[in-house]
Amino acid sequence: MLVDTEKFTVDGREVESTYVGKARKCCCGCAGKHSTPEEDPEQARRVLGMLAGASAEQMDRDNDIAACEIGKLQFIAYFKTAPQHGEAHS
Ligand SMILES: [Zn+2]
């Protein structure tokens, strides 16, 4: 996976927001934090760095997100076309 921590892209896809939270918990924000690269560039760089270093087993990917679970934490990058975060509640 190719990430650019200056432009906040993943394989050329622009990152709209990122998430860091507890692994295997709800991802609506109650167990972690959502932010945009503008709001929190530090978090965005951290998430992209984790994605860049994740192994295939740790990685979860679809059209609109790239995610990885490392240790007890879940890292997610939402791409610009992604659905709103509320829909990730499960
Ligand atoms: Zn929740």
PDB file of the backbone (N, CA, C, O) and the ligand in Angstrom, with CONECT records:
HET     ZN  A 101       1
ATOM      1  N   MET A   1       0.842  -1.201   0.000  1.00  0.00           N
ATOM      2  CA  MET A   1       0.000   0.000   0.000  1.00  0.00           C
ATOM      3  C   MET A   1       0.874   1.247   0.000  1.00  0.00           C
ATOM      4  O   MET A   1       1.794   1.396   0.805  1.00  0.00           O
ATOM      5  N   LEU A   2       0.551   2.132  -0.931  1.00  0.00           N
ATOM      6  CA  LEU A   2       1.350   3.333  -1.085  1.00  0.00           C
ATOM      7  C   LEU A   2       0.668   4.511  -0.389  1.00  0.00           C
ATOM      8  O   LEU A   2      -0.418   4.929  -0.791  1.00  0.00           O
ATOM      9  N   VAL A   3       1.298   5.037   0.640  1.00  0.00           N
ATOM     10  CA  VAL A   3       0.693   6.179   1.324  1.00  0.00           C
ATOM     11  C   VAL A   3       1.574   7.407   1.193  1.00  0.00           C
ATOM     12  O   VAL A   3       2.800   7.321   1.122  1.00  0.00           O
ATOM     13  N   ASP A   4       0.907   8.554   1.163  1.00  0.00           N
ATOM     14  CA  ASP A   4       1.612   9.825   1.126  1.00  0.00           C
ATOM     15  C   ASP A   4       1.162  10.634   2.343  1.00  0.00           C
ATOM     16  O   ASP A   4       0.027  11.108   2.397  1.00  0.00           O
ATOM     17  N   THR A   5       2.051  10.785   3.307  1.00  0.00           N
ATOM     18  CA  THR A   5       1.666  11.457   4.549  1.00  0.00           C
ATOM     19  C   THR A   5       1.775  12.983   4.439  1.00  0.00           C
ATOM     20  O   THR A   5       1.522  13.699   5.407  1.00  0.00           O
ATOM     21  N   GLU A   6       2.149  13.468   3.265  1.00  0.00           N
ATOM     22  CA  GLU A   6       2.139  14.918   3.029  1.00  0.00           C
ATOM     23  C   GLU A   6       0.795  15.332   2.441  1.00  0.00           C
ATOM     24  O   GLU A   6       0.169  16.300   2.873  1.00  0.00           O
ATOM     25  N   LYS A   7       0.370  14.554   1.429  1.00  0.00           N
ATOM     26  CA  LYS A   7      -0.892  14.869   0.743  1.00  0.00           C
ATOM     27  C   LYS A   7      -2.062  14.108   1.350  1.00  0.00           C
ATOM     28  O   LYS A   7      -3.214  14.355   0.995  1.00  0.00           O
ATOM     29  N   PHE A   8      -1.776  13.189   2.256  1.00  0.00           N
ATOM     30  CA  PHE A   8      -2.807  12.346   2.857  1.00  0.00           C
ATOM     31  C   PHE A   8      -3.569  11.565   1.792  1.00  0.00           C
ATOM     32  O   PHE A   8      -4.783  11.707   1.645  1.00  0.00           O
ATOM     33  N   THR A   9      -2.841  10.748   1.064  1.00  0.00           N
ATOM     34  CA  THR A   9      -3.455   9.853   0.088  1.00  0.00           C
ATOM     35  C   THR A   9      -3.004   8.419   0.363  1.00  0.00           C
ATOM     36  O   THR A   9      -1.941   8.180   0.936  1.00  0.00           O
ATOM     37  N   VAL A  10      -3.847   7.469  -0.065  1.00  0.00           N
ATOM     38  CA  VAL A  10      -3.537   6.041   0.004  1.00  0.00           C
ATOM     39  C   VAL A  10      -3.744   5.488  -1.386  1.00  0.00           C
ATOM     40  O   VAL A  10      -4.861   5.495  -1.904  1.00  0.00           O
ATOM     41  N   ASP A  11      -2.675   5.010  -1.991  1.00  0.00           N
ATOM     42  CA  ASP A  11      -2.747   4.551  -3.381  1.00  0.00           C
ATOM     43  C   ASP A  11      -3.429   5.602  -4.268  1.00  0.00           C
ATOM     44  O   ASP A  11      -4.202   5.263  -5.164  1.00  0.00           O
ATOM     45  N   GLY A  12      -3.139   6.846  -4.011  1.00  0.00           N
ATOM     46  CA  GLY A  12      -3.686   7.921  -4.828  1.00  0.00           C
ATOM     47  C   GLY A  12      -5.079   8.393  -4.429  1.00  0.00           C
ATOM     48  O   GLY A  12      -5.576   9.389  -4.954  1.00  0.00           O
ATOM     49  N   ARG A  13      -5.712   7.669  -3.490  1.00  0.00           N
ATOM     50  CA  ARG A  13      -7.055   8.072  -3.033  1.00  0.00           C
ATOM     51  C   ARG A  13      -6.903   9.097  -1.908  1.00  0.00           C
ATOM     52  O   ARG A  13      -6.131   8.905  -0.969  1.00  0.00           O
ATOM     53  N   GLU A  14      -7.651  10.178  -2.028  1.00  0.00           N
ATOM     54  CA  GLU A  14      -7.564  11.216  -1.029  1.00  0.00           C
ATOM     55  C   GLU A  14      -8.285  10.794   0.257  1.00  0.00           C
ATOM     56  O   GLU A  14      -9.405  10.285   0.212  1.00  0.00           O
ATOM     57  N   VAL A  15      -7.636  11.008   1.386  1.00  0.00           N
ATOM     58  CA  VAL A  15      -8.224  10.622   2.674  1.00  0.00           C
ATOM     59  C   VAL A  15      -9.086  11.760   3.207  1.00  0.00           C
ATOM     60  O   VAL A  15      -8.622  12.888   3.372  1.00  0.00           O
ATOM     61  N   GLU A  16     -10.336  11.443   3.471  1.00  0.00           N
ATOM     62  CA  GLU A  16     -11.248  12.454   4.005  1.00  0.00           C
ATOM     63  C   GLU A  16     -11.130  12.551   5.521  1.00  0.00           C
ATOM     64  O   GLU A  16     -11.122  13.644   6.087  1.00  0.00           O
ATOM     65  N   SER A  17     -11.040  11.397   6.166  1.00  0.00           N
ATOM     66  CA  SER A  17     -10.902  11.406   7.615  1.00  0.00           C
ATOM     67  C   SER A  17     -10.231  10.122   8.066  1.00  0.00           C
ATOM     68  O   SER A  17     -10.115   9.157   7.311  1.00  0.00           O
ATOM     69  N   THR A  18      -9.795  10.135   9.312  1.00  0.00           N
ATOM     70  CA  THR A  18      -9.160   8.942   9.873  1.00  0.00           C
ATOM     71  C   THR A  18      -9.789   8.634  11.220  1.00  0.00           C
ATOM     72  O   THR A  18     -10.449   9.465  11.843  1.00  0.00           O
ATOM     73  N   TYR A  19      -9.551   7.392  11.641  1.00  0.00           N
ATOM     74  CA  TYR A  19     -10.093   6.936  12.909  1.00  0.00           C
ATOM     75  C   TYR A  19      -9.042   6.124  13.644  1.00  0.00           C
ATOM     76  O   TYR A  19      -8.348   5.296  13.053  1.00  0.00           O
ATOM     77  N   VAL A  20      -8.935   6.372  14.934  1.00  0.00           N
ATOM     78  CA  VAL A  20      -8.118   5.537  15.810  1.00  0.00           C
ATOM     79  C   VAL A  20      -8.985   5.173  17.009  1.00  0.00           C
ATOM     80  O   VAL A  20      -9.545   6.048  17.668  1.00  0.00           O
ATOM     81  N   GLY A  21      -9.091   3.889  17.282  1.00  0.00           N
ATOM     82  CA  GLY A  21      -9.911   3.485  18.421  1.00  0.00           C
ATOM     83  C   GLY A  21      -9.584   2.074  18.853  1.00  0.00           C
ATOM     84  O   GLY A  21      -8.682   1.429  18.319  1.00  0.00           O
ATOM     85  N   LYS A  22     -10.343   1.607  19.837  1.00  0.00           N
ATOM     86  CA  LYS A  22     -10.126   0.263  20.343  1.00  0.00           C
ATOM     87  C   LYS A  22     -10.523  -0.770  19.295  1.00  0.00           C
ATOM     88  O   LYS A  22     -11.561  -0.644  18.646  1.00  0.00           O
ATOM     89  N   ALA A  23      -9.687  -1.786  19.140  1.00  0.00           N
ATOM     90  CA  ALA A  23      -9.969  -2.844  18.178  1.00  0.00           C
ATOM     91  C   ALA A  23     -11.215  -3.618  18.577  1.00  0.00           C
ATOM     92  O   ALA A  23     -11.489  -3.817  19.760  1.00  0.00           O
ATOM     93  N   ARG A  24     -11.963  -4.051  17.571  1.00  0.00           N
ATOM     94  CA  ARG A  24     -13.156  -4.885  17.752  1.00  0.00           C
ATOM     95  C   ARG A  24     -14.240  -4.218  18.586  1.00  0.00           C
ATOM     96  O   ARG A  24     -15.081  -4.890  19.185  1.00  0.00           O
ATOM     97  N   LYS A  25     -14.212  -2.889  18.618  1.00  0.00           N
ATOM     98  CA  LYS A  25     -15.295  -2.153  19.265  1.00  0.00           C
ATOM     99  C   LYS A  25     -16.022  -1.361  18.188  1.00  0.00           C
ATOM    100  O   LYS A  25     -15.584  -1.273  17.041  1.00  0.00           O
ATOM    101  N   CYS A  26     -17.130  -0.798  18.592  1.00  0.00           N
ATOM    102  CA  CYS A  26     -17.883   0.076  17.710  1.00  0.00           C
ATOM    103  C   CYS A  26     -16.988   1.195  17.182  1.00  0.00           C
ATOM    104  O   CYS A  26     -16.166   1.747  17.913  1.00  0.00           O
ATOM    105  N   CYS A  27     -17.162   1.523  15.895  1.00  0.00           N
ATOM    106  CA  CYS A  27     -16.327   2.555  15.268  1.00  0.00           C
ATOM    107  C   CYS A  27     -17.066   3.874  15.046  1.00  0.00           C
ATOM    108  O   CYS A  27     -16.643   4.684  14.221  1.00  0.00           O
ATOM    109  N   CYS A  28     -18.164   4.102  15.772  1.00  0.00           N
ATOM    110  CA  CYS A  28     -18.909   5.342  15.561  1.00  0.00           C
ATOM    111  C   CYS A  28     -18.181   6.523  16.184  1.00  0.00           C
ATOM    112  O   CYS A  28     -18.482   7.675  15.871  1.00  0.00           O
ATOM    113  N   GLY A  29     -17.230   6.245  17.060  1.00  0.00           N
ATOM    114  CA  GLY A  29     -16.532   7.322  17.751  1.00  0.00           C
ATOM    115  C   GLY A  29     -16.635   7.172  19.263  1.00  0.00           C
ATOM    116  O   GLY A  29     -15.952   7.877  20.007  1.00  0.00           O
ATOM    117  N   CYS A  30     -17.487   6.255  19.721  1.00  0.00           N
ATOM    118  CA  CYS A  30     -17.654   6.092  21.176  1.00  0.00           C
ATOM    119  C   CYS A  30     -16.469   5.356  21.785  1.00  0.00           C
ATOM    120  O   CYS A  30     -16.250   5.427  22.995  1.00  0.00           O
ATOM    121  N   ALA A  31     -15.690   4.636  20.943  1.00  0.00           N
ATOM    122  CA  ALA A  31     -14.530   3.915  21.472  1.00  0.00           C
ATOM    123  C   ALA A  31     -13.235   4.415  20.839  1.00  0.00           C
ATOM    124  O   ALA A  31     -12.202   3.748  20.895  1.00  0.00           O
ATOM    125  N   GLY A  32     -13.310   5.588  20.243  1.00  0.00           N
ATOM    126  CA  GLY A  32     -12.130   6.121  19.586  1.00  0.00           C
ATOM    127  C   GLY A  32     -12.391   7.510  19.056  1.00  0.00           C
ATOM    128  O   GLY A  32     -13.328   8.182  19.487  1.00  0.00           O
ATOM    129  N   LYS A  33     -11.573   7.938  18.128  1.00  0.00           N
ATOM    130  CA  LYS A  33     -11.673   9.313  17.655  1.00  0.00           C
ATOM    131  C   LYS A  33     -11.618   9.394  16.136  1.00  0.00           C
ATOM    132  O   LYS A  33     -10.727   8.831  15.500  1.00  0.00           O
ATOM    133  N   HIS A  34     -12.581  10.101  15.568  1.00  0.00           N
ATOM    134  CA  HIS A  34     -12.571  10.441  14.149  1.00  0.00           C
ATOM    135  C   HIS A  34     -12.042  11.855  13.989  1.00  0.00           C
ATOM    136  O   HIS A  34     -12.364  12.737  14.785  1.00  0.00           O
ATOM    137  N   SER A  35     -11.241  12.069  12.973  1.00  0.00           N
ATOM    138  CA  SER A  35     -10.875  13.452  12.657  1.00  0.00           C
ATOM    139  C   SER A  35     -10.452  13.536  11.206  1.00  0.00           C
ATOM    140  O   SER A  35     -10.100  12.529  10.591  1.00  0.00           O
ATOM    141  N   THR A  36     -10.486  14.714  10.674  1.00  0.00           N
ATOM    142  CA  THR A  36     -10.008  14.926   9.307  1.00  0.00           C
ATOM    143  C   THR A  36      -8.528  15.279   9.383  1.00  0.00           C
ATOM    144  O   THR A  36      -8.037  15.696  10.432  1.00  0.00           O
ATOM    145  N   PRO A  37      -7.816  15.111   8.264  1.00  0.00           N
ATOM    146  CA  PRO A  37      -6.397  15.506   8.252  1.00  0.00           C
ATOM    147  C   PRO A  37      -6.214  16.991   8.587  1.00  0.00           C
ATOM    148  O   PRO A  37      -5.185  17.382   9.140  1.00  0.00           O
ATOM    149  N   GLU A  38      -7.210  17.813   8.252  1.00  0.00           N
ATOM    150  CA  GLU A  38      -7.114  19.251   8.565  1.00  0.00           C
ATOM    151  C   GLU A  38      -7.209  19.469  10.077  1.00  0.00           C
ATOM    152  O   GLU A  38      -6.460  20.262  10.647  1.00  0.00           O
ATOM    153  N   GLU A  39      -8.134  18.757  10.714  1.00  0.00           N
ATOM    154  CA  GLU A  39      -8.330  18.916  12.155  1.00  0.00           C
ATOM    155  C   GLU A  39      -7.154  18.358  12.944  1.00  0.00           C
ATOM    156  O   GLU A  39      -6.703  18.951  13.924  1.00  0.00           O
ATOM    157  N   ASP A  40      -6.671  17.208  12.497  1.00  0.00           N
ATOM    158  CA  ASP A  40      -5.650  16.514  13.273  1.00  0.00           C
ATOM    159  C   ASP A  40      -4.654  15.794  12.354  1.00  0.00           C
ATOM    160  O   ASP A  40      -4.714  14.576  12.185  1.00  0.00           O
ATOM    161  N   PRO A  41      -3.743  16.569  11.768  1.00  0.00           N
ATOM    162  CA  PRO A  41      -2.762  15.978  10.843  1.00  0.00           C
ATOM    163  C   PRO A  41      -1.895  14.911  11.514  1.00  0.00           C
ATOM    164  O   PRO A  41      -1.455  13.956  10.874  1.00  0.00           O
ATOM    165  N   GLU A  42      -1.662  15.091  12.804  1.00  0.00           N
ATOM    166  CA  GLU A  42      -0.862  14.124  13.562  1.00  0.00           C
ATOM    167  C   GLU A  42      -1.510  12.740  13.522  1.00  0.00           C
ATOM    168  O   GLU A  42      -0.855  11.735  13.245  1.00  0.00           O
ATOM    169  N   GLN A  43      -2.810  12.715  13.805  1.00  0.00           N
ATOM    170  CA  GLN A  43      -3.532  11.438  13.780  1.00  0.00           C
ATOM    171  C   GLN A  43      -3.543  10.861  12.368  1.00  0.00           C
ATOM    172  O   GLN A  43      -3.347   9.659  12.183  1.00  0.00           O
ATOM    173  N   ALA A  44      -3.770  11.712  11.378  1.00  0.00           N
ATOM    174  CA  ALA A  44      -3.816  11.240   9.992  1.00  0.00           C
ATOM    175  C   ALA A  44      -2.480  10.596   9.605  1.00  0.00           C
ATOM    176  O   ALA A  44      -2.451   9.543   8.968  1.00  0.00           O
ATOM    177  N   ARG A  45      -1.388  11.235   9.993  1.00  0.00           N
ATOM    178  CA  ARG A  45      -0.068  10.672   9.669  1.00  0.00           C
ATOM    179  C   ARG A  45       0.148   9.345  10.388  1.00  0.00           C
ATOM    180  O   ARG A  45       0.727   8.410   9.834  1.00  0.00           O
ATOM    181  N   ARG A  46      -0.323   9.280  11.624  1.00  0.00           N
ATOM    182  CA  ARG A  46      -0.182   8.052  12.402  1.00  0.00           C
ATOM    183  C   ARG A  46      -0.948   6.906  11.739  1.00  0.00           C
ATOM    184  O   ARG A  46      -0.421   5.804  11.588  1.00  0.00           O
ATOM    185  N   VAL A  47      -2.189   7.176  11.347  1.00  0.00           N
ATOM    186  CA  VAL A  47      -3.015   6.145  10.707  1.00  0.00           C
ATOM    187  C   VAL A  47      -2.380   5.692   9.395  1.00  0.00           C
ATOM    188  O   VAL A  47      -2.281   4.494   9.134  1.00  0.00           O
ATOM    189  N   LEU A  48      -1.954   6.641   8.575  1.00  0.00           N
ATOM    190  CA  LEU A  48      -1.353   6.272   7.288  1.00  0.00           C
ATOM    191  C   LEU A  48      -0.064   5.488   7.500  1.00  0.00           C
ATOM    192  O   LEU A  48       0.235   4.558   6.751  1.00  0.00           O
ATOM    193  N   GLY A  49       0.697   5.865   8.523  1.00  0.00           N
ATOM    194  CA  GLY A  49       1.921   5.130   8.829  1.00  0.00           C
ATOM    195  C   GLY A  49       1.621   3.692   9.225  1.00  0.00           C
ATOM    196  O   GLY A  49       2.336   2.771   8.830  1.00  0.00           O
ATOM    197  N   MET A  50       0.568   3.500  10.002  1.00  0.00           N
ATOM    198  CA  MET A  50       0.166   2.159  10.427  1.00  0.00           C
ATOM    199  C   MET A  50      -0.292   1.333   9.223  1.00  0.00           C
ATOM    200  O   MET A  50       0.041   0.154   9.101  1.00  0.00           O
ATOM    201  N   LEU A  51      -1.057   1.969   8.341  1.00  0.00           N
ATOM    202  CA  LEU A  51      -1.525   1.266   7.139  1.00  0.00           C
ATOM    203  C   LEU A  51      -0.337   0.857   6.266  1.00  0.00           C
ATOM    204  O   LEU A  51      -0.297  -0.246   5.722  1.00  0.00           O
ATOM    205  N   ALA A  52       0.610   1.752   6.147  1.00  0.00           N
ATOM    206  CA  ALA A  52       1.787   1.468   5.304  1.00  0.00           C
ATOM    207  C   ALA A  52       2.575   0.284   5.852  1.00  0.00           C
ATOM    208  O   ALA A  52       3.158  -0.489   5.092  1.00  0.00           O
ATOM    209  N   GLY A  53       2.587   0.145   7.192  1.00  0.00           N
ATOM    210  CA  GLY A  53       3.388  -0.902   7.806  1.00  0.00           C
ATOM    211  C   GLY A  53       2.630  -2.182   8.098  1.00  0.00           C
ATOM    212  O   GLY A  53       3.220  -3.165   8.545  1.00  0.00           O
ATOM    213  N   ALA A  54       1.308  -2.179   7.846  1.00  0.00           N
ATOM    214  CA  ALA A  54       0.498  -3.340   8.216  1.00  0.00           C
ATOM    215  C   ALA A  54       0.744  -4.524   7.281  1.00  0.00           C
ATOM    216  O   ALA A  54       1.023  -4.350   6.095  1.00  0.00           O
ATOM    217  N   SER A  55       0.637  -5.710   7.831  1.00  0.00           N
ATOM    218  CA  SER A  55       0.760  -6.910   7.015  1.00  0.00           C
ATOM    219  C   SER A  55      -0.598  -7.204   6.371  1.00  0.00           C
ATOM    220  O   SER A  55      -1.616  -6.628   6.757  1.00  0.00           O
ATOM    221  N   ALA A  56      -0.601  -8.098   5.396  1.00  0.00           N
ATOM    222  CA  ALA A  56      -1.836  -8.442   4.690  1.00  0.00           C
ATOM    223  C   ALA A  56      -2.904  -8.963   5.652  1.00  0.00           C
ATOM    224  O   ALA A  56      -4.092  -8.703   5.465  1.00  0.00           O
ATOM    225  N   GLU A  57      -2.475  -9.703   6.687  1.00  0.00           N
ATOM    226  CA  GLU A  57      -3.445 -10.261   7.646  1.00  0.00           C
ATOM    227  C   GLU A  57      -4.073  -9.160   8.513  1.00  0.00           C
ATOM    228  O   GLU A  57      -5.218  -9.268   8.950  1.00  0.00           O
ATOM    229  N   GLN A  58      -3.298  -8.113   8.742  1.00  0.00           N
ATOM    230  CA  GLN A  58      -3.809  -7.033   9.600  1.00  0.00           C
ATOM    231  C   GLN A  58      -4.709  -6.073   8.821  1.00  0.00           C
ATOM    232  O   GLN A  58      -5.459  -5.292   9.408  1.00  0.00           O
ATOM    233  N   MET A  59      -4.624  -6.145   7.505  1.00  0.00           N
ATOM    234  CA  MET A  59      -5.252  -5.157   6.642  1.00  0.00           C
ATOM    235  C   MET A  59      -6.668  -5.548   6.244  1.00  0.00           C
ATOM    236  O   MET A  59      -6.961  -6.712   5.971  1.00  0.00           O
ATOM    237  N   ASP A  60      -7.525  -4.555   6.219  1.00  0.00           N
ATOM    238  CA  ASP A  60      -8.892  -4.758   5.769  1.00  0.00           C
ATOM    239  C   ASP A  60      -9.199  -3.611   4.812  1.00  0.00           C
ATOM    240  O   ASP A  60      -9.041  -2.442   5.164  1.00  0.00           O
ATOM    241  N   ARG A  61      -9.633  -3.947   3.613  1.00  0.00           N
ATOM    242  CA  ARG A  61      -9.758  -2.912   2.608  1.00  0.00           C
ATOM    243  C   ARG A  61     -10.996  -3.079   1.773  1.00  0.00           C
ATOM    244  O   ARG A  61     -11.321  -4.196   1.373  1.00  0.00           O
ATOM    245  N   ASP A  62     -11.700  -1.996   1.497  1.00  0.00           N
ATOM    246  CA  ASP A  62     -12.704  -2.053   0.446  1.00  0.00           C
ATOM    247  C   ASP A  62     -12.639  -0.768  -0.347  1.00  0.00           C
ATOM    248  O   ASP A  62     -11.662  -0.025  -0.254  1.00  0.00           O
ATOM    249  N   ASN A  63     -13.676  -0.499  -1.128  1.00  0.00           N
ATOM    250  CA  ASN A  63     -13.633   0.657  -2.025  1.00  0.00           C
ATOM    251  C   ASN A  63     -13.407   1.972  -1.306  1.00  0.00           C
ATOM    252  O   ASN A  63     -12.702   2.852  -1.799  1.00  0.00           O
ATOM    253  N   ASP A  64     -14.010   2.096  -0.138  1.00  0.00           N
ATOM    254  CA  ASP A  64     -14.054   3.407   0.493  1.00  0.00           C
ATOM    255  C   ASP A  64     -13.182   3.565   1.730  1.00  0.00           C
ATOM    256  O   ASP A  64     -13.000   4.674   2.231  1.00  0.00           O
ATOM    257  N   ILE A  65     -12.650   2.464   2.216  1.00  0.00           N
ATOM    258  CA  ILE A  65     -11.798   2.572   3.400  1.00  0.00           C
ATOM    259  C   ILE A  65     -10.583   1.657   3.290  1.00  0.00           C
ATOM    260  O   ILE A  65     -10.569   0.688   2.531  1.00  0.00           O
ATOM    261  N   ALA A  66      -9.567   2.002   4.074  1.00  0.00           N
ATOM    262  CA  ALA A  66      -8.468   1.077   4.327  1.00  0.00           C
ATOM    263  C   ALA A  66      -8.331   1.049   5.834  1.00  0.00           C
ATOM    264  O   ALA A  66      -8.282   2.096   6.479  1.00  0.00           O
ATOM    265  N   ALA A  67      -8.268  -0.145   6.397  1.00  0.00           N
ATOM    266  CA  ALA A  67      -8.217  -0.263   7.844  1.00  0.00           C
ATOM    267  C   ALA A  67      -7.208  -1.322   8.237  1.00  0.00           C
ATOM    268  O   ALA A  67      -6.920  -2.239   7.468  1.00  0.00           O
ATOM    269  N   CYS A  68      -6.681  -1.192   9.424  1.00  0.00           N
ATOM    270  CA  CYS A  68      -5.842  -2.253   9.957  1.00  0.00           C
ATOM    271  C   CYS A  68      -6.000  -2.286  11.459  1.00  0.00           C
ATOM    272  O   CYS A  68      -6.289  -1.284  12.112  1.00  0.00           O
ATOM    273  N   GLU A  69      -5.793  -3.502  11.985  1.00  0.00           N
ATOM    274  CA  GLU A  69      -5.874  -3.705  13.425  1.00  0.00           C
ATOM    275  C   GLU A  69      -4.485  -4.089  13.884  1.00  0.00           C
ATOM    276  O   GLU A  69      -3.927  -5.093  13.440  1.00  0.00           O
ATOM    277  N   ILE A  70      -3.930  -3.290  14.771  1.00  0.00           N
ATOM    278  CA  ILE A  70      -2.583  -3.561  15.245  1.00  0.00           C
ATOM    279  C   ILE A  70      -2.599  -3.496  16.761  1.00  0.00           C
ATOM    280  O   ILE A  70      -2.963  -2.481  17.354  1.00  0.00           O
ATOM    281  N   GLY A  71      -2.195  -4.609  17.380  1.00  0.00           N
ATOM    282  CA  GLY A  71      -2.290  -4.679  18.832  1.00  0.00           C
ATOM    283  C   GLY A  71      -3.740  -4.542  19.230  1.00  0.00           C
ATOM    284  O   GLY A  71      -4.600  -5.261  18.722  1.00  0.00           O
ATOM    285  N   LYS A  72      -4.014  -3.629  20.131  1.00  0.00           N
ATOM    286  CA  LYS A  72      -5.394  -3.451  20.594  1.00  0.00           C
ATOM    287  C   LYS A  72      -6.074  -2.267  19.930  1.00  0.00           C
ATOM    288  O   LYS A  72      -7.131  -1.819  20.372  1.00  0.00           O
ATOM    289  N   LEU A  73      -5.463  -1.765  18.870  1.00  0.00           N
ATOM    290  CA  LEU A  73      -6.018  -0.569  18.239  1.00  0.00           C
ATOM    291  C   LEU A  73      -6.449  -0.814  16.791  1.00  0.00           C
ATOM    292  O   LEU A  73      -5.855  -1.601  16.054  1.00  0.00           O
ATOM    293  N   GLN A  74      -7.501  -0.106  16.430  1.00  0.00           N
ATOM    294  CA  GLN A  74      -8.035  -0.128  15.074  1.00  0.00           C
ATOM    295  C   GLN A  74      -7.707   1.209  14.417  1.00  0.00           C
ATOM    296  O   GLN A  74      -7.962   2.272  14.984  1.00  0.00           O
ATOM    297  N   PHE A  75      -7.142   1.144  13.220  1.00  0.00           N
ATOM    298  CA  PHE A  75      -6.834   2.357  12.460  1.00  0.00           C
ATOM    299  C   PHE A  75      -7.610   2.316  11.161  1.00  0.00           C
ATOM    300  O   PHE A  75      -7.592   1.307  10.456  1.00  0.00           O
ATOM    301  N   ILE A  76      -8.292   3.402  10.838  1.00  0.00           N
ATOM    302  CA  ILE A  76      -9.079   3.440   9.608  1.00  0.00           C
ATOM    303  C   ILE A  76      -8.836   4.745   8.866  1.00  0.00           C
ATOM    304  O   ILE A  76      -8.795   5.820   9.465  1.00  0.00           O
ATOM    305  N   ALA A  77      -8.676   4.632   7.556  1.00  0.00           N
ATOM    306  CA  ALA A  77      -8.676   5.823   6.698  1.00  0.00           C
ATOM    307  C   ALA A  77      -9.913   5.741   5.819  1.00  0.00           C
ATOM    308  O   ALA A  77     -10.135   4.742   5.135  1.00  0.00           O
ATOM    309  N   TYR A  78     -10.716   6.796   5.841  1.00  0.00           N
ATOM    310  CA  TYR A  78     -11.903   6.881   4.987  1.00  0.00           C
ATOM    311  C   TYR A  78     -11.550   7.725   3.781  1.00  0.00           C
ATOM    312  O   TYR A  78     -11.023   8.830   3.920  1.00  0.00           O
ATOM    313  N   PHE A  79     -11.838   7.209   2.602  1.00  0.00           N
ATOM    314  CA  PHE A  79     -11.533   7.970   1.392  1.00  0.00           C
ATOM    315  C   PHE A  79     -12.661   8.936   1.076  1.00  0.00           C
ATOM    316  O   PHE A  79     -13.764   8.824   1.610  1.00  0.00           O
ATOM    317  N   LYS A  80     -12.367   9.887   0.200  1.00  0.00           N
ATOM    318  CA  LYS A  80     -13.304  10.999  -0.036  1.00  0.00           C
ATOM    319  C   LYS A  80     -14.694  10.582  -0.484  1.00  0.00           C
ATOM    320  O   LYS A  80     -15.658  11.307  -0.240  1.00  0.00           O
ATOM    321  N   THR A  81     -14.821   9.442  -1.126  1.00  0.00           N
ATOM    322  CA  THR A  81     -16.145   9.020  -1.579  1.00  0.00           C
ATOM    323  C   THR A  81     -16.874   8.180  -0.531  1.00  0.00           C
ATOM    324  O   THR A  81     -17.974   7.685  -0.778  1.00  0.00           O
ATOM    325  N   ALA A  82     -16.254   8.022   0.642  1.00  0.00           N
ATOM    326  CA  ALA A  82     -16.782   7.118   1.655  1.00  0.00           C
ATOM    327  C   ALA A  82     -18.137   7.587   2.179  1.00  0.00           C
ATOM    328  O   ALA A  82     -18.423   8.785   2.190  1.00  0.00           O
ATOM    329  N   PRO A  83     -18.977   6.631   2.616  1.00  0.00           N
ATOM    330  CA  PRO A  83     -20.225   7.002   3.277  1.00  0.00           C
ATOM    331  C   PRO A  83     -19.938   7.708   4.599  1.00  0.00           C
ATOM    332  O   PRO A  83     -18.820   7.636   5.109  1.00  0.00           O
ATOM    333  N   GLN A  84     -20.913   8.370   5.142  1.00  0.00           N
ATOM    334  CA  GLN A  84     -20.707   9.071   6.407  1.00  0.00           C
ATOM    335  C   GLN A  84     -20.435   8.074   7.529  1.00  0.00           C
ATOM    336  O   GLN A  84     -20.836   6.911   7.463  1.00  0.00           O
ATOM    337  N   HIS A  85     -19.754   8.551   8.546  1.00  0.00           N
ATOM    338  CA  HIS A  85     -19.302   7.662   9.619  1.00  0.00           C
ATOM    339  C   HIS A  85     -20.432   6.958  10.350  1.00  0.00           C
ATOM    340  O   HIS A  85     -20.270   5.831  10.819  1.00  0.00           O
ATOM    341  N   GLY A  86     -21.555   7.609  10.444  1.00  0.00           N
ATOM    342  CA  GLY A  86     -22.672   7.014  11.150  1.00  0.00           C
ATOM    343  C   GLY A  86     -23.016   5.631  10.633  1.00  0.00           C
ATOM    344  O   GLY A  86     -23.467   4.767  11.386  1.00  0.00           O
ATOM    345  N   GLU A  87     -22.797   5.427   9.332  1.00  0.00           N
ATOM    346  CA  GLU A  87     -23.130   4.145   8.732  1.00  0.00           C
ATOM    347  C   GLU A  87     -22.180   3.026   9.159  1.00  0.00           C
ATOM    348  O   GLU A  87     -22.473   1.848   8.957  1.00  0.00           O
ATOM    349  N   ALA A  88     -21.051   3.392   9.744  1.00  0.00           N
ATOM    350  CA  ALA A  88     -20.098   2.378  10.175  1.00  0.00           C
ATOM    351  C   ALA A  88     -20.510   1.769  11.519  1.00  0.00           C
ATOM    352  O   ALA A  88     -19.905   0.796  11.967  1.00  0.00           O
ATOM    353  N   HIS A  89     -21.520   2.329  12.152  1.00  0.00           N
ATOM    354  CA  HIS A  89     -21.975   1.828  13.448  1.00  0.00           C
ATOM    355  C   HIS A  89     -22.536   0.415  13.276  1.00  0.00           C
ATOM    356  O   HIS A  89     -23.442   0.196  12.472  1.00  0.00           O
ATOM    357  N   SER A  90     -21.994  -0.537  14.033  1.00  0.00           N
ATOM    358  CA  SER A  90     -22.528  -1.900  13.923  1.00  0.00           C
ATOM    359  C   SER A  90     -22.386  -2.616  15.253  1.00  0.00           C
ATOM    360  O   SER A  90     -22.775  -3.778  15.373  1.00  0.00           O
TER     361      SER A  90
HETATM  362 ZN    ZN A 101     -20.477   3.546  18.934  1.00  0.00          ZN2+
END
